[in-house]
Amino acid sequence: MPKMKTHKSSVKRFRVSANGKLKRRQAGKKHLNSKKRTKRKRHLRSVVTDKSRLGPKYVEMMGQVK
C-alpha cells in the first residue's frame, strides 16, 4: 500500500493540539478592518479549537494519525 500524502494547505492553516483536536485562526480579520471595533478585532486574534465534525478528518489528512 502506498504512503498517504500530506494535505499541504491543511498543514499551513491548522495545528493539532496535544489532545488531537484541531486549532485554527478565526476568519474575518484580513481586510475591511477600519469599520470593525477594536474589541471585535481583538477577539478575532485568538486561536479557536475547532468543534466541527470535519476536525478528525483534517487531522488525518495532515498525517497526524495516532
mmJSON file of the N, C-alpha and C atoms, coordinates in Angstrom:
{"data_MODEL":{"atom_site":{
"group_PDB":["ATOM","ATOM","ATOM","ATOM","ATOM","ATOM","ATOM","ATOM","ATOM","ATOM","ATOM","ATOM","ATOM","ATOM","ATOM","ATOM","ATOM","ATOM","ATOM","ATOM","ATOM","ATOM","ATOM","ATOM","ATOM","ATOM","ATOM","ATOM","ATOM","ATOM","ATOM","ATOM","ATOM","ATOM","ATOM","ATOM","ATOM","ATOM","ATOM","ATOM","ATOM","ATOM","ATOM","ATOM","ATOM","ATOM","ATOM","ATOM","ATOM","ATOM","ATOM","ATOM","ATOM","ATOM","ATOM","ATOM","ATOM","ATOM","ATOM","ATOM","ATOM","ATOM","ATOM","ATOM","ATOM","ATOM","ATOM","ATOM","ATOM","ATOM","ATOM","ATOM","ATOM","ATOM","ATOM","ATOM","ATOM","ATOM","ATOM","ATOM","ATOM","ATOM","ATOM","ATOM","ATOM","ATOM","ATOM","ATOM","ATOM","ATOM","ATOM","ATOM","ATOM","ATOM","ATOM","ATOM","ATOM","ATOM","ATOM","ATOM","ATOM","ATOM","ATOM","ATOM","ATOM","ATOM","ATOM","ATOM","ATOM","ATOM","ATOM","ATOM","ATOM","ATOM","ATOM","ATOM","ATOM","ATOM","ATOM","ATOM","ATOM","ATOM","ATOM","ATOM","ATOM","ATOM","ATOM","ATOM","ATOM","ATOM","ATOM","ATOM","ATOM","ATOM","ATOM","ATOM","ATOM","ATOM","ATOM","ATOM","ATOM","ATOM","ATOM","ATOM","ATOM","ATOM","ATOM","ATOM","ATOM","ATOM","ATOM","ATOM","ATOM","ATOM","ATOM","ATOM","ATOM","ATOM","ATOM","ATOM","ATOM","ATOM","ATOM","ATOM","ATOM","ATOM","ATOM","ATOM","ATOM","ATOM","ATOM","ATOM","ATOM","ATOM","ATOM","ATOM","ATOM","ATOM","ATOM","ATOM","ATOM","ATOM","ATOM","ATOM","ATOM","ATOM","ATOM","ATOM","ATOM","ATOM","ATOM","ATOM","ATOM","ATOM","ATOM","ATOM","ATOM","ATOM"],
"id":[1,2,3,4,5,6,7,8,9,10,11,12,13,14,15,16,17,18,19,20,21,22,23,24,25,26,27,28,29,30,31,32,33,34,35,36,37,38,39,40,41,42,43,44,45,46,47,48,49,50,51,52,53,54,55,56,57,58,59,60,61,62,63,64,65,66,67,68,69,70,71,72,73,74,75,76,77,78,79,80,81,82,83,84,85,86,87,88,89,90,91,92,93,94,95,96,97,98,99,100,101,102,103,104,105,106,107,108,109,110,111,112,113,114,115,116,117,118,119,120,121,122,123,124,125,126,127,128,129,130,131,132,133,134,135,136,137,138,139,140,141,142,143,144,145,146,147,148,149,150,151,152,153,154,155,156,157,158,159,160,161,162,163,164,165,166,167,168,169,170,171,172,173,174,175,176,177,178,179,180,181,182,183,184,185,186,187,188,189,190,191,192,193,194,195,196,197,198],
"type_symbol":["N","C","C","N","C","C","N","C","C","N","C","C","N","C","C","N","C","C","N","C","C","N","C","C","N","C","C","N","C","C","N","C","C","N","C","C","N","C","C","N","C","C","N","C","C","N","C","C","N","C","C","N","C","C","N","C","C","N","C","C","N","C","C","N","C","C","N","C","C","N","C","C","N","C","C","N","C","C","N","C","C","N","C","C","N","C","C","N","C","C","N","C","C","N","C","C","N","C","C","N","C","C","N","C","C","N","C","C","N","C","C","N","C","C","N","C","C","N","C","C","N","C","C","N","C","C","N","C","C","N","C","C","N","C","C","N","C","C","N","C","C","N","C","C","N","C","C","N","C","C","N","C","C","N","C","C","N","C","C","N","C","C","N","C","C","N","C","C","N","C","C","N","C","C","N","C","C","N","C","C","N","C","C","N","C","C","N","C","C","N","C","C","N","C","C","N","C","C"],
"label_atom_id":["N","CA","C","N","CA","C","N","CA","C","N","CA","C","N","CA","C","N","CA","C","N","CA","C","N","CA","C","N","CA","C","N","CA","C","N","CA","C","N","CA","C","N","CA","C","N","CA","C","N","CA","C","N","CA","C","N","CA","C","N","CA","C","N","CA","C","N","CA","C","N","CA","C","N","CA","C","N","CA","C","N","CA","C","N","CA","C","N","CA","C","N","CA","C","N","CA","C","N","CA","C","N","CA","C","N","CA","C","N","CA","C","N","CA","C","N","CA","C","N","CA","C","N","CA","C","N","CA","C","N","CA","C","N","CA","C","N","CA","C","N","CA","C","N","CA","C","N","CA","C","N","CA","C","N","CA","C","N","CA","C","N","CA","C","N","CA","C","N","CA","C","N","CA","C","N","CA","C","N","CA","C","N","CA","C","N","CA","C","N","CA","C","N","CA","C","N","CA","C","N","CA","C","N","CA","C","N","CA","C","N","CA","C","N","CA","C","N","CA","C","N","CA","C","N","CA","C","N","CA","C"],
"label_alt_id":[null,null,null,null,null,null,null,null,null,null,null,null,null,null,null,null,null,null,null,null,null,null,null,null,null,null,null,null,null,null,null,null,null,null,null,null,null,null,null,null,null,null,null,null,null,null,null,null,null,null,null,null,null,null,null,null,null,null,null,null,null,null,null,null,null,null,null,null,null,null,null,null,null,null,null,null,null,null,null,null,null,null,null,null,null,null,null,null,null,null,null,null,null,null,null,null,null,null,null,null,null,null,null,null,null,null,null,null,null,null,null,null,null,null,null,null,null,null,null,null,null,null,null,null,null,null,null,null,null,null,null,null,null,null,null,null,null,null,null,null,null,null,null,null,null,null,null,null,null,null,null,null,null,null,null,null,null,null,null,null,null,null,null,null,null,null,null,null,null,null,null,null,null,null,null,null,null,null,null,null,null,null,null,null,null,null,null,null,null,null,null,null,null,null,null,null,null,null],
"label_comp_id":["MET","MET","MET","PRO","PRO","PRO","LYS","LYS","LYS","MET","MET","MET","LYS","LYS","LYS","THR","THR","THR","HIS","HIS","HIS","LYS","LYS","LYS","SER","SER","SER","SER","SER","SER","VAL","VAL","VAL","LYS","LYS","LYS","ARG","ARG","ARG","PHE","PHE","PHE","ARG","ARG","ARG","VAL","VAL","VAL","SER","SER","SER","ALA","ALA","ALA","ASN","ASN","ASN","GLY","GLY","GLY","LYS","LYS","LYS","LEU","LEU","LEU","LYS","LYS","LYS","ARG","ARG","ARG","ARG","ARG","ARG","GLN","GLN","GLN","ALA","ALA","ALA","GLY","GLY","GLY","LYS","LYS","LYS","LYS","LYS","LYS","HIS","HIS","HIS","LEU","LEU","LEU","ASN","ASN","ASN","SER","SER","SER","LYS","LYS","LYS","LYS","LYS","LYS","ARG","ARG","ARG","THR","THR","THR","LYS","LYS","LYS","ARG","ARG","ARG","LYS","LYS","LYS","ARG","ARG","ARG","HIS","HIS","HIS","LEU","LEU","LEU","ARG","ARG","ARG","SER","SER","SER","VAL","VAL","VAL","VAL","VAL","VAL","THR","THR","THR","ASP","ASP","ASP","LYS","LYS","LYS","SER","SER","SER","ARG","ARG","ARG","LEU","LEU","LEU","GLY","GLY","GLY","PRO","PRO","PRO","LYS","LYS","LYS","TYR","TYR","TYR","VAL","VAL","VAL","GLU","GLU","GLU","MET","MET","MET","MET","MET","MET","GLY","GLY","GLY","GLN","GLN","GLN","VAL","VAL","VAL","LYS","LYS","LYS"],
"label_asym_id":["A","A","A","A","A","A","A","A","A","A","A","A","A","A","A","A","A","A","A","A","A","A","A","A","A","A","A","A","A","A","A","A","A","A","A","A","A","A","A","A","A","A","A","A","A","A","A","A","A","A","A","A","A","A","A","A","A","A","A","A","A","A","A","A","A","A","A","A","A","A","A","A","A","A","A","A","A","A","A","A","A","A","A","A","A","A","A","A","A","A","A","A","A","A","A","A","A","A","A","A","A","A","A","A","A","A","A","A","A","A","A","A","A","A","A","A","A","A","A","A","A","A","A","A","A","A","A","A","A","A","A","A","A","A","A","A","A","A","A","A","A","A","A","A","A","A","A","A","A","A","A","A","A","A","A","A","A","A","A","A","A","A","A","A","A","A","A","A","A","A","A","A","A","A","A","A","A","A","A","A","A","A","A","A","A","A","A","A","A","A","A","A","A","A","A","A","A","A"],
"label_entity_id":["1","1","1","1","1","1","1","1","1","1","1","1","1","1","1","1","1","1","1","1","1","1","1","1","1","1","1","1","1","1","1","1","1","1","1","1","1","1","1","1","1","1","1","1","1","1","1","1","1","1","1","1","1","1","1","1","1","1","1","1","1","1","1","1","1","1","1","1","1","1","1","1","1","1","1","1","1","1","1","1","1","1","1","1","1","1","1","1","1","1","1","1","1","1","1","1","1","1","1","1","1","1","1","1","1","1","1","1","1","1","1","1","1","1","1","1","1","1","1","1","1","1","1","1","1","1","1","1","1","1","1","1","1","1","1","1","1","1","1","1","1","1","1","1","1","1","1","1","1","1","1","1","1","1","1","1","1","1","1","1","1","1","1","1","1","1","1","1","1","1","1","1","1","1","1","1","1","1","1","1","1","1","1","1","1","1","1","1","1","1","1","1","1","1","1","1","1","1"],
"label_seq_id":[1,1,1,2,2,2,3,3,3,4,4,4,5,5,5,6,6,6,7,7,7,8,8,8,9,9,9,10,10,10,11,11,11,12,12,12,13,13,13,14,14,14,15,15,15,16,16,16,17,17,17,18,18,18,19,19,19,20,20,20,21,21,21,22,22,22,23,23,23,24,24,24,25,25,25,26,26,26,27,27,27,28,28,28,29,29,29,30,30,30,31,31,31,32,32,32,33,33,33,34,34,34,35,35,35,36,36,36,37,37,37,38,38,38,39,39,39,40,40,40,41,41,41,42,42,42,43,43,43,44,44,44,45,45,45,46,46,46,47,47,47,48,48,48,49,49,49,50,50,50,51,51,51,52,52,52,53,53,53,54,54,54,55,55,55,56,56,56,57,57,57,58,58,58,59,59,59,60,60,60,61,61,61,62,62,62,63,63,63,64,64,64,65,65,65,66,66,66],
"pdbx_PDB_ins_code":[null,null,null,null,null,null,null,null,null,null,null,null,null,null,null,null,null,null,null,null,null,null,null,null,null,null,null,null,null,null,null,null,null,null,null,null,null,null,null,null,null,null,null,null,null,null,null,null,null,null,null,null,null,null,null,null,null,null,null,null,null,null,null,null,null,null,null,null,null,null,null,null,null,null,null,null,null,null,null,null,null,null,null,null,null,null,null,null,null,null,null,null,null,null,null,null,null,null,null,null,null,null,null,null,null,null,null,null,null,null,null,null,null,null,null,null,null,null,null,null,null,null,null,null,null,null,null,null,null,null,null,null,null,null,null,null,null,null,null,null,null,null,null,null,null,null,null,null,null,null,null,null,null,null,null,null,null,null,null,null,null,null,null,null,null,null,null,null,null,null,null,null,null,null,null,null,null,null,null,null,null,null,null,null,null,null,null,null,null,null,null,null,null,null,null,null,null,null],
"Cartn_x":[0.844,0.0,0.893,0.593,1.451,1.271,2.244,2.186,1.04,0.493,-0.568,0.061,-0.378,0.191,-0.397,0.423,0.01,-0.721,-1.832,-2.593,-1.925,-1.14,-0.255,-0.999,-2.158,-2.874,-3.432,-3.795,-4.266,-3.137,-1.943,-0.789,-0.48,-0.656,-0.374,-1.439,-2.668,-3.769,-4.068,-3.827,-4.253,-3.08,-3.267,-2.337,-3.14,-2.443,-3.088,-2.641,-3.609,-3.278,-2.75,-2.335,-1.793,-2.865,-4.122,-5.224,-5.721,-5.133,-5.539,-6.644,-6.975,-8.014,-7.386,-8.227,-7.772,-7.832,-6.724,-6.692,-6.567,-7.3,-7.273,-7.429,-7.077,-7.276,-8.7,-9.207,-10.555,-10.523,-11.58,-11.689,-12.238,-12.001,-12.627,-11.715,-10.396,-9.506,-8.475,-8.654,-7.673,-7.851,-9.084,-9.306,-10.626,-10.904,-12.089,-12.137,-10.983,-10.895,-11.222,-11.27,-11.474,-12.879,-13.838,-15.201,-15.508,-14.561,-14.758,-14.209,-14.909,-14.495,-13.254,-12.543,-11.301,-11.555,-12.644,-12.964,-13.19,-13.86,-14.127,-12.83,-11.95,-10.671,-9.801,-9.866,-9.087,-9.553,-10.84,-11.368,-11.096,-11.001,-10.68,-9.219,-8.392,-6.976,-6.709,-7.641,-7.398,-7.482,-6.892,-6.93,-8.123,-8.826,-10.045,-9.849,-10.383,-10.412,-11.629,-11.415,-12.492,-13.368,-14.685,-15.622,-16.477,-16.116,-16.924,-16.613,-17.429,-17.24,-16.104,-15.635,-14.547,-13.171,-13.105,-11.835,-10.99,-11.517,-10.712,-10.276,-11.096,-10.737,-9.523,-9.499,-8.367,-7.114,-7.257,-6.107,-5.517,-6.382,-5.913,-5.253,-5.81,-5.243,-3.858,-3.619,-2.339,-1.268,-1.66,-0.698,-0.441,-1.357,-1.192,-2.025,-2.069,-2.889,-2.227,-3.024,-2.49,-2.872],
"Cartn_y":[-1.178,0.0,1.248,2.247,3.44,4.325,5.214,6.143,7.128,7.608,8.602,9.986,10.752,12.08,13.084,14.044,15.095,16.18,16.648,17.743,19.052,19.645,20.756,22.019,22.306,23.519,23.384,22.168,21.954,22.128,21.703,21.849,23.318,24.148,25.575,26.306,25.832,26.545,26.092,24.823,24.262,23.704,23.59,22.906,21.87,20.836,19.809,19.981,20.021,20.18,18.865,18.893,17.693,16.621,17.032,16.074,15.572,16.059,15.613,16.444,17.586,18.453,19.442,20.021,20.935,22.368,23.12,24.527,25.348,26.464,27.296,28.756,29.641,31.071,31.431,32.526,32.957,33.759,33.634,34.355,35.76,36.651,37.964,39.083,38.908,39.972,40.366,39.976,40.262,41.649,42.056,43.365,43.937,45.182,45.929,46.028,46.317,46.345,47.705,48.747,50.082,50.25,49.52,49.645,48.682,47.843,46.9,47.52,47.301,47.844,47.123,47.795,47.246,45.955,45.9,44.692,43.501,43.744,42.674,42.162,43.085,42.689,41.962,42.356,41.713,40.267,40.055,38.698,37.829,38.423,37.664,37.236,37.822,37.487,36.113,35.617,34.397,33.135,32.068,30.763,29.996,29.288,28.583,27.091,26.304,24.861,24.517,23.829,23.529,22.426,22.656,21.692,21.022,21.223,20.645,19.16,18.483,17.052,16.781,17.818,17.64,17.675,18.022,18.12,16.863,15.692,14.471,14.122,14.492,14.223,15.055,16.346,17.195,16.736,16.274,15.768,14.568,13.705,12.524,12.922,13.953,14.402,15.024,15.567,16.19,15.165,13.915,12.867,12.716,13.175,13.134,11.999,10.871,9.748,9.126,8.915,8.274,6.824],
"Cartn_z":[0.0,0.0,0.0,-0.849,-0.906,0.324,0.509,1.623,1.421,2.533,2.462,2.328,1.366,1.145,2.137,2.516,3.435,2.658,3.2,2.593,3.007,2.093,2.426,2.859,2.258,2.655,4.067,4.471,5.842,6.841,6.476,7.367,7.594,6.554,6.682,7.492,7.486,8.131,9.539,9.851,11.125,11.903,13.215,14.105,14.888,15.344,16.136,17.579,18.504,19.91,20.47,21.719,22.363,22.512,22.603,22.735,21.393,20.296,18.969,18.351,18.97,18.414,17.441,16.598,15.563,16.068,15.929,16.293,15.022,14.962,13.765,14.158,13.212,13.398,12.997,13.545,13.194,11.895,11.136,9.874,10.113,9.152,9.198,9.658,9.586,10.042,8.987,7.747,6.707,6.089,5.872,5.232,5.726,5.356,5.8,7.321,7.922,9.372,9.972,9.156,9.719,10.286,9.763,10.279,11.414,11.757,12.86,14.138,15.229,16.514,17.043,17.925,18.476,19.241,19.966,20.739,19.815,18.717,17.757,17.133,16.764,16.171,17.186,18.442,19.487,19.701,19.668,19.835,18.614,17.442,16.236,16.201,17.064,17.113,17.708,18.496,19.261,18.397,18.923,18.269,18.812,17.933,18.304,18.113,19.04,18.871,18.035,16.944,16.015,16.568,16.609,17.153,16.072,14.815,13.751,13.598,12.841,12.617,11.635,10.938,9.986,10.646,11.924,12.62,12.54,12.925,12.842,11.419,10.434,9.039,8.626,9.03,8.705,9.432,10.665,11.426,10.697,10.181,9.437,8.13,7.46,6.181,6.38,7.552,7.842,8.206,8.311,8.621,10.106,10.943,12.396,13.012,12.35,12.822,14.035,15.073,16.296,16.335],
"occupancy":[1.0,1.0,1.0,1.0,1.0,1.0,1.0,1.0,1.0,1.0,1.0,1.0,1.0,1.0,1.0,1.0,1.0,1.0,1.0,1.0,1.0,1.0,1.0,1.0,1.0,1.0,1.0,1.0,1.0,1.0,1.0,1.0,1.0,1.0,1.0,1.0,1.0,1.0,1.0,1.0,1.0,1.0,1.0,1.0,1.0,1.0,1.0,1.0,1.0,1.0,1.0,1.0,1.0,1.0,1.0,1.0,1.0,1.0,1.0,1.0,1.0,1.0,1.0,1.0,1.0,1.0,1.0,1.0,1.0,1.0,1.0,1.0,1.0,1.0,1.0,1.0,1.0,1.0,1.0,1.0,1.0,1.0,1.0,1.0,1.0,1.0,1.0,1.0,1.0,1.0,1.0,1.0,1.0,1.0,1.0,1.0,1.0,1.0,1.0,1.0,1.0,1.0,1.0,1.0,1.0,1.0,1.0,1.0,1.0,1.0,1.0,1.0,1.0,1.0,1.0,1.0,1.0,1.0,1.0,1.0,1.0,1.0,1.0,1.0,1.0,1.0,1.0,1.0,1.0,1.0,1.0,1.0,1.0,1.0,1.0,1.0,1.0,1.0,1.0,1.0,1.0,1.0,1.0,1.0,1.0,1.0,1.0,1.0,1.0,1.0,1.0,1.0,1.0,1.0,1.0,1.0,1.0,1.0,1.0,1.0,1.0,1.0,1.0,1.0,1.0,1.0,1.0,1.0,1.0,1.0,1.0,1.0,1.0,1.0,1.0,1.0,1.0,1.0,1.0,1.0,1.0,1.0,1.0,1.0,1.0,1.0,1.0,1.0,1.0,1.0,1.0,1.0,1.0,1.0,1.0,1.0,1.0,1.0],
"B_iso_or_equiv":[0.0,0.0,0.0,0.0,0.0,0.0,0.0,0.0,0.0,0.0,0.0,0.0,0.0,0.0,0.0,0.0,0.0,0.0,0.0,0.0,0.0,0.0,0.0,0.0,0.0,0.0,0.0,0.0,0.0,0.0,0.0,0.0,0.0,0.0,0.0,0.0,0.0,0.0,0.0,0.0,0.0,0.0,0.0,0.0,0.0,0.0,0.0,0.0,0.0,0.0,0.0,0.0,0.0,0.0,0.0,0.0,0.0,0.0,0.0,0.0,0.0,0.0,0.0,0.0,0.0,0.0,0.0,0.0,0.0,0.0,0.0,0.0,0.0,0.0,0.0,0.0,0.0,0.0,0.0,0.0,0.0,0.0,0.0,0.0,0.0,0.0,0.0,0.0,0.0,0.0,0.0,0.0,0.0,0.0,0.0,0.0,0.0,0.0,0.0,0.0,0.0,0.0,0.0,0.0,0.0,0.0,0.0,0.0,0.0,0.0,0.0,0.0,0.0,0.0,0.0,0.0,0.0,0.0,0.0,0.0,0.0,0.0,0.0,0.0,0.0,0.0,0.0,0.0,0.0,0.0,0.0,0.0,0.0,0.0,0.0,0.0,0.0,0.0,0.0,0.0,0.0,0.0,0.0,0.0,0.0,0.0,0.0,0.0,0.0,0.0,0.0,0.0,0.0,0.0,0.0,0.0,0.0,0.0,0.0,0.0,0.0,0.0,0.0,0.0,0.0,0.0,0.0,0.0,0.0,0.0,0.0,0.0,0.0,0.0,0.0,0.0,0.0,0.0,0.0,0.0,0.0,0.0,0.0,0.0,0.0,0.0,0.0,0.0,0.0,0.0,0.0,0.0,0.0,0.0,0.0,0.0,0.0,0.0],
"pdbx_formal_charge":[null,null,null,null,null,null,null,null,null,null,null,null,null,null,null,null,null,null,null,null,null,null,null,null,null,null,null,null,null,null,null,null,null,null,null,null,null,null,null,null,null,null,null,null,null,null,null,null,null,null,null,null,null,null,null,null,null,null,null,null,null,null,null,null,null,null,null,null,null,null,null,null,null,null,null,null,null,null,null,null,null,null,null,null,null,null,null,null,null,null,null,null,null,null,null,null,null,null,null,null,null,null,null,null,null,null,null,null,null,null,null,null,null,null,null,null,null,null,null,null,null,null,null,null,null,null,null,null,null,null,null,null,null,null,null,null,null,null,null,null,null,null,null,null,null,null,null,null,null,null,null,null,null,null,null,null,null,null,null,null,null,null,null,null,null,null,null,null,null,null,null,null,null,null,null,null,null,null,null,null,null,null,null,null,null,null,null,null,null,null,null,null,null,null,null,null,null,null],
"auth_seq_id":[1,1,1,2,2,2,3,3,3,4,4,4,5,5,5,6,6,6,7,7,7,8,8,8,9,9,9,10,10,10,11,11,11,12,12,12,13,13,13,14,14,14,15,15,15,16,16,16,17,17,17,18,18,18,19,19,19,20,20,20,21,21,21,22,22,22,23,23,23,24,24,24,25,25,25,26,26,26,27,27,27,28,28,28,29,29,29,30,30,30,31,31,31,32,32,32,33,33,33,34,34,34,35,35,35,36,36,36,37,37,37,38,38,38,39,39,39,40,40,40,41,41,41,42,42,42,43,43,43,44,44,44,45,45,45,46,46,46,47,47,47,48,48,48,49,49,49,50,50,50,51,51,51,52,52,52,53,53,53,54,54,54,55,55,55,56,56,56,57,57,57,58,58,58,59,59,59,60,60,60,61,61,61,62,62,62,63,63,63,64,64,64,65,65,65,66,66,66],
"auth_comp_id":["MET","MET","MET","PRO","PRO","PRO","LYS","LYS","LYS","MET","MET","MET","LYS","LYS","LYS","THR","THR","THR","HIS","HIS","HIS","LYS","LYS","LYS","SER","SER","SER","SER","SER","SER","VAL","VAL","VAL","LYS","LYS","LYS","ARG","ARG","ARG","PHE","PHE","PHE","ARG","ARG","ARG","VAL","VAL","VAL","SER","SER","SER","ALA","ALA","ALA","ASN","ASN","ASN","GLY","GLY","GLY","LYS","LYS","LYS","LEU","LEU","LEU","LYS","LYS","LYS","ARG","ARG","ARG","ARG","ARG","ARG","GLN","GLN","GLN","ALA","ALA","ALA","GLY","GLY","GLY","LYS","LYS","LYS","LYS","LYS","LYS","HIS","HIS","HIS","LEU","LEU","LEU","ASN","ASN","ASN","SER","SER","SER","LYS","LYS","LYS","LYS","LYS","LYS","ARG","ARG","ARG","THR","THR","THR","LYS","LYS","LYS","ARG","ARG","ARG","LYS","LYS","LYS","ARG","ARG","ARG","HIS","HIS","HIS","LEU","LEU","LEU","ARG","ARG","ARG","SER","SER","SER","VAL","VAL","VAL","VAL","VAL","VAL","THR","THR","THR","ASP","ASP","ASP","LYS","LYS","LYS","SER","SER","SER","ARG","ARG","ARG","LEU","LEU","LEU","GLY","GLY","GLY","PRO","PRO","PRO","LYS","LYS","LYS","TYR","TYR","TYR","VAL","VAL","VAL","GLU","GLU","GLU","MET","MET","MET","MET","MET","MET","GLY","GLY","GLY","GLN","GLN","GLN","VAL","VAL","VAL","LYS","LYS","LYS"],
"auth_asym_id":["A","A","A","A","A","A","A","A","A","A","A","A","A","A","A","A","A","A","A","A","A","A","A","A","A","A","A","A","A","A","A","A","A","A","A","A","A","A","A","A","A","A","A","A","A","A","A","A","A","A","A","A","A","A","A","A","A","A","A","A","A","A","A","A","A","A","A","A","A","A","A","A","A","A","A","A","A","A","A","A","A","A","A","A","A","A","A","A","A","A","A","A","A","A","A","A","A","A","A","A","A","A","A","A","A","A","A","A","A","A","A","A","A","A","A","A","A","A","A","A","A","A","A","A","A","A","A","A","A","A","A","A","A","A","A","A","A","A","A","A","A","A","A","A","A","A","A","A","A","A","A","A","A","A","A","A","A","A","A","A","A","A","A","A","A","A","A","A","A","A","A","A","A","A","A","A","A","A","A","A","A","A","A","A","A","A","A","A","A","A","A","A","A","A","A","A","A","A"],
"auth_atom_id":["N","CA","C","N","CA","C","N","CA","C","N","CA","C","N","CA","C","N","CA","C","N","CA","C","N","CA","C","N","CA","C","N","CA","C","N","CA","C","N","CA","C","N","CA","C","N","CA","C","N","CA","C","N","CA","C","N","CA","C","N","CA","C","N","CA","C","N","CA","C","N","CA","C","N","CA","C","N","CA","C","N","CA","C","N","CA","C","N","CA","C","N","CA","C","N","CA","C","N","CA","C","N","CA","C","N","CA","C","N","CA","C","N","CA","C","N","CA","C","N","CA","C","N","CA","C","N","CA","C","N","CA","C","N","CA","C","N","CA","C","N","CA","C","N","CA","C","N","CA","C","N","CA","C","N","CA","C","N","CA","C","N","CA","C","N","CA","C","N","CA","C","N","CA","C","N","CA","C","N","CA","C","N","CA","C","N","CA","C","N","CA","C","N","CA","C","N","CA","C","N","CA","C","N","CA","C","N","CA","C","N","CA","C","N","CA","C","N","CA","C","N","CA","C","N","CA","C","N","CA","C"],
"pdbx_PDB_model_num":[1,1,1,1,1,1,1,1,1,1,1,1,1,1,1,1,1,1,1,1,1,1,1,1,1,1,1,1,1,1,1,1,1,1,1,1,1,1,1,1,1,1,1,1,1,1,1,1,1,1,1,1,1,1,1,1,1,1,1,1,1,1,1,1,1,1,1,1,1,1,1,1,1,1,1,1,1,1,1,1,1,1,1,1,1,1,1,1,1,1,1,1,1,1,1,1,1,1,1,1,1,1,1,1,1,1,1,1,1,1,1,1,1,1,1,1,1,1,1,1,1,1,1,1,1,1,1,1,1,1,1,1,1,1,1,1,1,1,1,1,1,1,1,1,1,1,1,1,1,1,1,1,1,1,1,1,1,1,1,1,1,1,1,1,1,1,1,1,1,1,1,1,1,1,1,1,1,1,1,1,1,1,1,1,1,1,1,1,1,1,1,1,1,1,1,1,1,1]
}}}
